[in-house]
Amino acid sequence: MAHGLKFSPRTLSKYKHGVAYVSNVDGRGIFSVYGIFKRGQKPSYDLVNILCYVAGEIRDGFLVERLTENELVPILESTFRLAVGKAVFQPVAIEEAAKLLVIPCYEKAKARGVELLSNCEDEVQRSFEFYERVSRFCPYSSEEEFVMAKGGSEVKKTFSHLDLRRREFDAWWLEKSELEHLGCALPVPPVNYPESGQLLSGGGMIDFMSEVNNQRSKISAWKKRTLEKFSIPVNFERLVGISRHQALWYTWKGDLKMGVTMLESAKKICDDQSSERTMNARIPVVELFLNLTQIKLARMGECEGQFNKVDWQLSKGPQCKICHAPAKTETNDASPGTWILTCVEKDGRGKIGTDATRKTLVTALAIVKQIKDLSKFQTTVEYSLKYSLEIFLEHSFVNLYWEKKPTPPMTEVLVDEAVILFVKAIDSENFDPYGWGESCRIILQELMSKHCNEKLSEGTISDVAQLFKRAFESQIVQNIYKIQEVPQYASLHDDTTSLHQLSSVMTAMSVAPSIANQFLFKWQGKTDKEKKKALSGSFNDLLAATKKVYGSYLRNNLPPCLSQNSGSSQSVCNKKECACQDLAKFQDYVVDLLSSGRNPVSFLSCSSEGNVTLTAALFMDNSGELISDMMLCHDMYIYEEIMDVDNHEEFAKCPHLAQLCKFACGEIYTMLKVRMVADFKETIWRKNASLEMRHCFCCGQMASEDVNLLKCGACKAVVYCTLECQKKDWKAGHKQKCHTLRKP
């Protein structure tokens, strides 16, 4: 898909069997395909997504069957909005993508004996059944036949040089971790061009040309040594797969010359492998990888002899892309305006969770140790551990050589099982944090060996487990003892009321980030029309909010703040024509204020008819922190903007009317927020939640015509294929969390 292109339902009508959105392959050989399959005369659609490695590995995937167009469109629109700047998608006929791209990769995976995905193999297996069925409609049998049929024979000459600036080549380079894995030396840095005055003075030109020739000789020797070690079977497969994938991708885009160039590159790389030669640096794709490697590493300060400028704490933005932790601004003269991450160390070692989740987890564990009872704080510990472990593993795995990184499903099942066992390992009566930390290390190491053994070596698994133990002890365990020194904790077990209140507050604080993440996921999947509806209120809603405020704050019943902050000794207006003297006038005034160009509230708008709307910008905070605050009713930012004592005249010249307007805006905001949350709950708890619950939460059995999944009658949040599975899961832990999931 071209940069910025939006999905349109009209696209579906252009293809007989369906359409596939195929991404450009990255330098690791990873690509994704969103397949949309038509079903029936009055079409419904099956959406099947796969994430693959060109040499034959299925990294992730999901399917959603029997979607209506109205259900399909927002999912795709959301997907493509999130992909902008990260992937380049191209729409193609589904049968061509299936026959030439998806099925060959699937066959390679089966031939290699790669286990598809241990925790959702049935779903992935079914995903490929869709592609197998539709592939028979494709008239082409190979990439060569397809490219030539599209006009490849008319291309007289292939490219010998590829433009390094093309956007689709952003990731086509060998990372430092890969070079180190292969035992390759780092490249020499590119030549630094002197200023024109220096170049033309004295022997500047001669010295410069000598340096250029010297560097050219060094880079040529580096390319030769690198290709000698790089030319192993997995990389032959990788570059051939990348070239063939791009040949198809460019041909679908209508760029036949690039398609043929990629096809010729694949052929030459295959010839080198068949002849047991190293890859040739003159092959366009090989040359591209080597040149971009030198350029990228030079920019990062990682070429031979360069001062290593890579600092994993440096960030391009104000927050971490993994955990969304805020970054600090560097203010020194050496690097002004630089963002410094607080969630990782300079060598890239990530912390356990965020500051908020660590604080919550430490507090809960300190209380458990003090009162010798886990039950009141188990939900808090579970949620905090889950979020913290997810972040730690993402930080830890990011620096691994790319082929070693566990797939998302591997990590997901690892975290879920680890949290259950971590909590079971807590001995409330004799809680020893250091001993528990060691137990958690052992559990994590065993689960990584169980779920990630296809990706991680035993040495890497042991290293990650030890890294976890050190981080856990320094960031969690040691702080448990520190917080226990606070006097309030000594008397907690005697103060039942305070303990109950503390348990309720901490449960809310630990669950809110999870709800916020769900909200953001749901929110991104909504259409603009659905978002506007969720954030809007009618004229009658505005009338109700303003009437409530006006009735609460009559002239003779003013709250203290109205008289104290009015800025005038005369807090009550005596002008009969003022809008503060009459409810109807007051309501009309609020409509005029919020619908005018002088609207003083940035997050509220109103039509001339009185329909009020919250701005969607409030919910685009990708970190989820703002949503968490709203769920917990921590709306200080909102009310500070409304109640600012210096902005009275922006609302009205009459101090009384200004304060009434402020309280009305606060009431309208609260009303719309409650409506938005209610809409979110309705989405989460709707009866036909097929998009969220497609498999049994105990055994993983997928829903099908023969398997009818039944919801838990209490919380409606999990489903089971049989009564036996429900009983088993109830004993395994659902009993403890069911009440926290119940429909509000």
C-alpha positions, 0 to 999 in steps of 0.5 A: 500500500502506498504511503498514506493510502487509506482502505476503501470498501470499493477496493473489495469490488475490484477483486473476484475472490478477495484482496490481499495487502502485502507488505514490503519485506524488511532486511530480516526477511519478515513480511506480513499479509492481510488476506480478505476472502469473500464468502457467499453471494451476499458477501461476508468476509474472512480476515486472515493475517500472517507474519512470516519469514521468507525462508520458511517460518510462521511468526504470528497470525490470526483469523476472524471469520464471517465479518460484515463489511461494516465490521471489516472496514474499521479493523483495516482502517485502524491497521493501516493507520498504525502501519504508516511509517512502519510498513509499505503495503500493496493491494493484490489479488488474493489468489496471486498472493496465496499461490506465489507468496503465502503457500510457498512460505508455508511449504518451506516451514513444513519442510524445515519441520518448524513448529508453527506456533505452539500456543495457537497452532490450530488457528494458524493451520486454519489460516493457511487453509484459506490460502490453500483453497483460493490459490487454485484460482491463480494461473501462474506457477512461479515468480518468473512466469508471473513477472514475465506475463506482466511484461517482464520480457519487454524490459531490455535491461535490468538495473545494476544499481539500487537507489539507497534512498528508497523508503522500502530499503530503510531496514535492508542492512546488517545490524551490529549484533548480526555482524558480531554473531557471524564473527564479522569485522565492522566496516570502515567509516565513509570518507569525510569530505573536506571543505572546498577551501581545504580541498583546493589549497596546497596538496589537499586534493592529492591527499583527499584522493589518496584517502579515498583510494585507501578507504575504497580498498579497505571497504572492498576488503571488508565486503569480501571478508564479510561475505565469506562469513555471511554466505551460510545456508540461512542467509542464502535462503534469506536474500533469495527469499527477500529478492523473490518477494520484492520481485512480486511486490514491485510487479504488483506495484507496476514497477517491472524494471525493479521486479526483473532486477530483484528476480535476476538478483535471486537467480544470481544468488542461487547460482552462487549457492549451487556453485558453493561460492560466496555471494557476489558483492556486485549482485544488486541486492547484496551490494545494497545490503553492504552499502547500507550497512556501512552507512547506517553503522557510520551514522550510529558511530559503530564503524571500525575506529569510530567512537561508539556513540550508541547510547540505548538511553537516547531517544528520538521522542519524549517516551519509550516506544516499548513501555511508553515511559517518559524521557527526560530532556537533556539540557547540557551544552553538549547535546541540547534537546536530547531525550534520555530514556529513564526505563533502560540503562546505557547498555540497553538493560531494561527495567522491570515495568514502569515507575508506577507499576514497580511502586504498586508491586513493591507496596502490595508485596510489602503489605503482604509481608506485613499482614501475612495474607495475600488474598486482599492484594492478589489481583494487584500483584497479578496485574502488576507482575504481568505488566512489569514482566511484559515490559522487562522481556520486551526490553531484554529481547530487543538487543538479541540477534534478530533470528533469536528473538522469540515470536509474540505468541511465545512471549505471550504464553510465557508471561501468562504462565509465569505470572500464575507460578510467580504468585503461587510461589508467594508464601504469605506466612513466611514471605522471604522476598529474596527467596521468592526472587530466586524462585521466580528466576528458576520459574522464568528460566524453565518457562523460557526453555519450554516456550522459547527453545526454538529461538533462545539457546540455553546460554541466552535463557540463563543470561536473561534469567540472571538479568531478571534476578538482578533487576528484580532484587535491585528494583523490587526486593530491596525496596520492599524492605525500605518501604516496610520501614515506614511507620504506617505499615507496622500497624496495618494488620490492626487497622482493618478499615484502612487495609480494606480501603488501601486494597480497593485503591491499589486494585483499581490502580493496578487494573486501570492500565490494563483497562486503558490498553484495552480501551486504546486497542478498541478505540483504534479499531473504531471508525471516525463516525463511531468515535464521534458518536461515543464522545458526543452528547445531545442538546438535551444532555447539555440542558440537563448538565447546565440545569443541574449546575444552575440548580446547585449554585443559585444566587443565594447558595453560592459555593465558597470558591465563587465568592473567593475567586470571583475577583470582585467583592460583588460576587452576585450579579444584579443586572437583570439582563445578565445570563446568570439571572435566568436558566434559559439565558444561561443555557443559551449562553453556554451553547453560544460560548462553546460553539463560538471561535472564542471557546475557552475549553480546548477539549469541548466543542458544541454545534449551534444546535447544542450538540456537545462533543469531547475532542478525540485528542484526549484519547490519542495518548498512546501511553494509556496514562491519560486513559488510566487517569480518567478511569481512576477519576484523576481528571486534574488536567481537565479541571485545572484548565476549566477552573484556572482563576486567571481565565474568568474573563474568557468565560464571561465578564460577569464573575458569577456567570463565568463561574457558572460556565466553568462548573457547567463545562466540568459537568458536561465533561464528566457526563461525556466521560461517563458516556464514553466509558459506558460505550467502551464497556458495552463494546467489551461486554457485548453478547457477540464478542467473537472478535475477542473470544475465539478460543477456550480459556482453558484448553485453547480449543478454537470456536467452530461449527462443531465447537460452541464456546460458552461464557462464564455466567458470572463475569461474561469475560472468558469462554469455555468449550466444555463444563470440565474446562470451566471447572478446571480453570475455576480451580486453576485461578479464575475463581480469584479473578472472576469478581474483578472481571464481572460486568459493571 
